[in-house]
Amino acid sequence: MHLKKLIAGNWKMNKTAGDGLALAKDVVAAVGKQNEVDVVICPPFTALESVGRAVEGSVVRLGAQNMHPEAQGAFTGEVSAPMLRALFVTHVILGHSERRSLFGETDAAVNHKVLAAFKNQLKPILCVGESLAEREAGSTLKVVQTQTERALEGVGADQAASLIIAYEPVWAIGTGKVATADQAQEVHAFIRGLLVKILGEPAAQRVRILYGGSMKPSNAAELLSQKDIDGGLIGGAALEARSFVELVKAAAAVK
């Protein structure tokens, strides 16, 4: 099945509301009317409202970088799915390696968030991936399998079209290192096989699997031409309109 490519920008803890508004306007001006590629930008919470105004009426969708699984309550510093929905957020990044390594998020916690996202009509961008030590130990596929299976407990085949998975080799995030196209495709194909077992063949073919390890304009074409790489979760290159737009155009050029 041919899936429309998806390029999602994760701004991480960068850009004030004003800076985010300016960047979003530049992205919308360049790719906000094309239909070849789905585009999502994920600013920090404080810029969601301003960026939301900038993308309104365009094909660019608004995503958040995290959320709490509960709808409300005594969770100081957290943001819930209903709060995101009120700002017209459509996607949410869950289980990012930085959330796992820096803030102690477990597979069980990520699963609760995934289920809450679906309950609130948010499309989860579920991140899975191995550390450098795990890759060097030959544990890549085992780690990815465990994270994927546990995060998707309770997810049904009928939710597959709204599920997005991002494979992020942790050793290639912000390090300048990139998995080769063959390395990335191997893991993406493995994830696709896992999805067949979890959700069934038809549903598995509807899930987009993004590459999330330092995709840049210089390597995008090769990565995006792989059979099971359906787009990219972009970090550093999403913080500047020109490079992010080049990635969208690279995705559009893949046939």
C-alpha positions as CSV (number, residue, x, y, z in Angstrom):
1,M,0.0,0.0,0.0
2,H,1.3,3.4,-0.9
3,L,1.1,5.8,2.1
4,K,1.3,9.5,1.8
5,K,4.6,10.7,3.3
6,L,4.5,12.6,6.6
7,I,7.1,15.2,7.7
8,A,6.7,16.2,11.3
9,G,8.8,18.9,13.0
10,N,9.7,18.5,16.7
11,W,10.8,21.9,17.9
12,K,11.7,20.5,21.4
13,M,12.3,23.3,23.9
14,N,13.0,26.0,21.3
15,K,11.1,29.1,20.1
16,T,9.0,31.6,22.1
17,A,5.4,32.1,21.0
18,G,6.5,35.0,18.8
19,D,9.5,33.1,17.2
20,G,7.2,30.1,16.7
21,L,4.6,32.3,15.0
22,A,7.2,33.6,12.5
23,L,8.6,30.1,11.7
24,A,5.1,28.7,11.3
25,K,4.1,31.5,8.9
26,D,7.2,30.8,6.8
27,V,6.4,27.1,6.6
28,V,2.8,27.7,5.7
29,A,3.8,30.2,3.0
30,A,6.1,27.5,1.4
31,V,4.2,24.3,1.8
32,G,0.8,25.2,3.3
33,K,-1.1,24.6,0.1
34,Q,0.5,21.5,-1.4
35,N,-1.2,18.1,-1.0
36,E,1.6,15.6,-1.8
37,V,2.9,15.4,1.8
38,D,1.3,15.6,5.2
39,V,3.0,18.2,7.4
40,V,2.9,18.5,11.2
41,I,4.7,21.0,13.4
42,C,5.1,20.4,17.1
43,P,6.0,23.6,19.0
44,P,6.4,23.8,22.8
45,F,3.2,24.2,24.8
46,T,3.6,27.9,25.2
47,A,3.6,28.4,21.4
48,L,0.7,26.1,20.5
49,E,-1.9,28.8,20.4
50,S,0.1,31.3,18.3
51,V,1.3,28.6,15.9
52,G,-2.2,27.2,15.7
53,R,-3.4,30.6,14.4
54,A,-0.6,30.6,11.8
55,V,-1.5,27.2,10.4
56,E,-5.2,27.7,10.4
57,G,-6.7,27.2,6.9
58,S,-3.5,25.5,5.6
59,V,-2.7,21.8,5.2
60,V,-0.1,22.1,8.0
61,R,-1.3,20.4,11.2
62,L,-0.5,21.2,14.8
63,G,1.1,18.7,17.1
64,A,2.2,18.7,20.8
65,Q,5.3,17.2,22.2
66,N,3.8,15.4,25.1
67,M,0.7,15.1,27.3
68,H,-0.6,13.6,30.5
69,P,-2.9,10.6,30.3
70,E,-5.5,12.0,32.7
71,A,-8.0,14.5,31.5
72,Q,-7.6,16.8,34.5
73,G,-6.5,16.8,38.2
74,A,-3.7,17.6,40.6
75,F,-0.8,17.1,38.1
76,T,1.2,20.3,38.5
77,G,3.0,21.3,35.3
78,E,1.2,18.8,33.1
79,V,-1.1,19.3,30.1
80,S,-4.0,17.0,29.2
81,A,-5.5,15.8,25.9
82,P,-8.7,17.9,26.2
83,M,-6.5,21.0,26.7
84,L,-4.6,20.2,23.5
85,R,-7.9,19.5,21.6
86,A,-9.2,22.9,22.7
87,L,-6.2,24.4,20.9
88,F,-7.0,22.4,17.7
89,V,-4.0,20.1,18.2
90,T,-4.4,17.0,16.0
91,H,-1.1,15.0,16.8
92,V,1.0,14.4,19.8
93,I,4.5,13.0,20.2
94,L,4.6,10.2,22.8
95,G,7.5,8.2,24.3
96,H,10.3,10.4,22.8
97,S,13.7,9.1,23.8
98,E,14.3,12.3,25.8
99,R,11.1,11.8,27.8
100,R,12.2,8.2,28.5
101,S,15.9,8.9,29.4
102,L,15.6,12.4,31.1
103,F,12.2,12.1,32.7
104,G,11.9,8.4,33.4
105,E,8.9,7.5,31.3
106,T,8.3,3.8,31.2
107,D,6.7,1.7,28.5
108,A,3.6,1.4,30.7
109,A,3.3,5.2,31.0
110,V,3.7,5.6,27.3
111,N,0.9,3.0,26.8
112,H,-1.4,5.0,29.0
113,K,-0.7,8.1,27.0
114,V,-1.3,6.3,23.7
115,L,-4.7,5.1,24.8
116,A,-5.6,8.5,26.1
117,A,-4.6,10.1,22.8
118,F,-6.9,7.8,20.9
119,K,-9.7,8.3,23.4
120,N,-9.5,12.1,22.6
121,Q,-9.2,11.8,18.9
122,L,-5.5,12.7,18.9
123,K,-3.1,11.0,16.5
124,P,-0.1,9.6,18.5
125,I,3.4,9.8,17.1
126,L,4.8,6.9,19.1
127,C,8.6,7.0,19.4
128,V,10.7,3.8,19.8
129,G,14.4,3.2,19.4
130,E,17.6,2.0,20.9
131,S,20.6,3.6,22.6
132,L,24.2,3.3,21.3
133,A,25.0,0.8,24.0
134,E,21.9,-1.3,23.0
135,R,22.9,-1.2,19.3
136,E,26.5,-2.2,20.1
137,A,25.2,-5.0,22.2
138,G,23.1,-6.3,19.3
139,S,19.8,-5.6,21.1
140,T,18.3,-3.1,18.6
141,L,15.4,-5.3,17.5
142,K,14.7,-6.7,21.0
143,V,14.5,-3.1,22.4
144,V,12.3,-1.9,19.6
145,Q,10.0,-5.0,19.9
146,T,9.5,-4.5,23.6
147,Q,8.8,-0.8,23.4
148,T,6.4,-1.2,20.5
149,E,4.4,-4.2,21.9
150,R,4.1,-2.6,25.4
151,A,3.1,0.8,24.0
152,L,0.4,-0.7,21.8
153,E,-1.3,-2.9,24.4
154,G,-5.0,-2.3,24.1
155,V,-4.8,-0.6,20.7
156,G,-7.1,-2.1,18.1
157,A,-6.8,-2.5,14.3
158,D,-9.6,0.1,13.8
159,Q,-7.2,2.7,15.3
160,A,-4.3,1.9,12.9
161,A,-5.0,4.6,10.4
162,S,-4.5,7.2,13.1
163,L,-1.3,5.6,14.5
164,I,2.1,6.9,13.6
165,I,5.3,5.3,14.8
166,A,8.7,7.1,14.7
167,Y,11.8,5.0,14.8
168,E,14.5,7.1,16.5
169,P,17.9,5.5,16.9
170,V,18.8,7.4,20.1
171,W,22.5,7.4,19.1
172,A,21.7,9.4,16.0
173,I,19.6,12.2,17.6
174,G,21.5,15.5,17.7
175,T,24.8,13.7,17.3
176,G,25.3,14.2,13.6
177,K,25.4,10.4,13.2
178,V,22.7,8.9,11.0
179,A,21.7,5.3,10.5
180,T,22.4,4.2,7.0
181,A,19.4,3.8,4.7
182,D,19.8,0.0,5.0
183,Q,20.0,0.1,8.8
184,A,16.9,2.3,9.0
185,Q,15.0,0.2,6.5
186,E,15.8,-3.0,8.4
187,V,14.3,-1.7,11.6
188,H,11.3,-0.1,9.8
189,A,10.6,-3.4,8.1
190,F,10.9,-5.2,11.5
191,I,8.4,-2.7,13.0
192,R,6.0,-3.3,10.1
193,G,6.2,-7.0,10.8
194,L,5.5,-6.5,14.5
195,L,2.4,-4.4,13.5
196,V,1.2,-7.3,11.4
197,K,1.3,-9.5,14.5
198,I,-0.3,-6.9,16.7
199,L,-2.9,-5.4,14.4
200,G,-3.2,-7.7,11.4
201,E,-1.9,-7.3,7.9
202,P,-4.4,-4.8,6.5
203,A,-4.2,-2.5,9.6
204,A,-0.4,-2.7,9.7
205,Q,-0.1,-1.5,6.1
206,R,-2.0,1.7,7.1
207,V,0.4,2.7,9.8
208,R,3.1,5.3,8.8
209,I,6.5,4.6,10.2
210,L,8.8,7.7,10.3
211,Y,12.5,7.9,10.6
212,G,13.6,10.1,13.5
213,G,17.4,10.2,13.6
214,S,18.9,13.4,12.2
215,M,17.2,13.4,8.8
216,K,18.5,16.4,6.8
217,P,18.1,17.7,3.3
218,S,21.4,16.0,2.4
219,N,20.2,12.5,3.3
220,A,16.4,12.7,3.0
221,A,16.0,11.4,-0.5
222,E,17.9,8.2,0.2
223,L,16.1,7.5,3.5
224,L,12.6,8.4,2.2
225,S,13.0,6.2,-0.9
226,Q,13.2,3.0,1.3
227,K,10.1,0.8,1.2
228,D,9.0,1.1,4.8
229,I,10.1,4.7,5.6
230,D,7.0,6.8,5.3
231,G,8.4,10.1,6.4
232,G,10.5,11.8,9.1
233,L,10.3,13.1,12.6
234,I,12.6,16.1,12.3
235,G,14.5,17.8,15.1
236,G,17.2,20.3,14.4
237,A,16.3,20.7,10.7
238,A,12.7,21.8,11.7
239,L,13.9,24.9,13.5
240,E,14.7,26.7,10.3
241,A,12.0,27.1,7.6
242,R,14.3,26.5,4.6
243,S,15.7,23.2,5.7
244,F,12.3,21.9,6.9
245,V,10.6,22.9,3.6
246,E,13.4,21.2,1.7
247,L,12.5,18.0,3.6
248,V,8.9,18.3,2.7
249,K,9.9,18.8,-1.0
250,A,12.2,15.8,-0.8
251,A,9.3,13.7,0.5
252,A,7.1,14.9,-2.3
253,A,9.7,13.9,-4.9
254,V,9.7,10.3,-3.8
255,K,7.5,8.2,-6.1
